[in-house]
Amino acid sequence: MDPVQRVKNNFLESIQVKTDAVDKLAPVIADAAAAIANALLNDKKIMACGNGGSAADAQHFSAEMLNRFEMERPGLPAIALTTDTSTLTSIANDYQFAEIYSKQIRALGQEGDVLLAISTSGESHNIIHAIDAAHERDMIVLALTGKEGGQIADLMNNNDFELRVPTWSTARIQEVHIMIIHSLCDLVDLQLLGQGD
């Protein structure tokens, strides 16, 4: 295939997945953003985790909260549980890789905090353990998933939010996850600062 056409096809597929997802996800994104804003207004924090590209997305979200998104504001309390290599490797070495996030959540999480858990398949064992730990701490869970939601879909409580991207392509799921993250940041800023179009 012509490489230029392949690039165009990738763009068109990404657009189509976003179009397919928007009506289903927009109301859930709005509710999830309200839950984040409410937590922040009650002096709670957001913790984020994922693996691979999803780990980068967790860090991306945390950076947007701690620094700024599109308007000037004070930093908001968010922690990417993916960044402390000494903690991650010690937990993986002394226990198991599946506990690298859950042990951090049990140590740092408090009732009313929010966990942003990202897994394109919904089957990541360390994310599943993280959600279990968050529930033990009476935290709210926002799960960004794809495909059929995997085991994570079955873990959601009434106060949780699953944002599932309706495709089997990991790349397309990750592209929509970034759109979801930016939408959450935008709505949180709007709700906290009362500004916007």
C-alpha positions, 0 to 999 in steps of 0.5 A, spaced: 500 500 500 502 507 498 505 509 505 501 516 504 494 512 503 496 508 509 497 514 513 490 517 511 487 510 513 490 511 520 487 518 520 480 516 518 480 510 522 481 514 528 476 519 526 471 513 525 472 510 532 471 517 535 465 518 532 462 511 534 464 513 541 462 520 542 455 519 544 456 513 548 462 516 552 460 524 552 455 523 558 460 518 562 466 523 561 461 529 564 459 525 570 466 522 571 469 530 570 464 532 576 466 526 580 474 529 579 472 536 581 468 534 587 473 530 590 478 536 588 474 541 592 473 536 598 481 536 598 482 529 595 487 527 590 487 523 583 492 517 582 493 514 575 496 508 573 497 504 567 502 500 563 506 501 557 502 507 553 497 507 558 503 509 563 505 514 559 497 517 559 497 516 566 503 521 567 500 525 561 494 526 566 498 527 572 502 533 568 496 536 566 493 536 573 499 538 577 501 544 572 496 546 567 491 544 562 489 550 557 488 556 562 492 558 568 490 555 575 493 553 581 496 546 580 491 540 582 493 534 586 494 528 582 500 522 582 502 518 577 503 511 580 508 509 574 514 514 575 517 512 581 522 506 579 525 504 586 518 503 588 516 499 582 522 495 582 522 493 589 515 491 589 515 487 583 522 484 586 519 483 593 512 481 591 510 481 584 509 485 578 501 485 579 502 489 586 506 495 583 500 499 584 495 496 589 501 497 594 502 504 593 494 505 593 494 502 600 499 506 602 497 513 599 490 512 598 484 515 602 477 515 602 474 519 597 480 519 592 480 518 585 483 512 581 484 513 574 486 506 572 488 505 564 488 498 561 486 498 553 484 490 554 481 491 561 485 485 563 491 488 566 493 484 572 496 490 576 490 494 574 485 489 577 489 489 583 489 497 583 482 497 582 481 492 588 485 496 593 482 503 591 475 499 593 478 497 599 480 505 601 473 507 598 475 511 592 472 512 586 475 509 580 475 511 573 477 506 568 479 507 561 478 501 557 477 498 550 475 492 547 469 488 551 472 492 558 475 485 560 475 483 567 475 491 569 468 492 567 466 487 572 469 490 578 466 497 577 461 499 583 455 504 582 460 510 584 465 508 579 465 510 571 468 505 565 470 509 559 470 503 554 472 505 547 468 501 542 474 498 538 479 492 538 485 496 535 490 498 541 492 504 537 485 507 536 483 505 543 489 509 546 488 515 541 481 516 544 484 515 551 488 521 550 481 525 547 478 522 554 483 525 558 483 532 555 476 532 555 476 530 563 482 536 564 477 541 560 471 539 564 475 539 571 478 546 569 471 549 567 467 546 573 473 549 578 474 555 575 467 557 572 470 559 565 470 557 558 466 558 552 
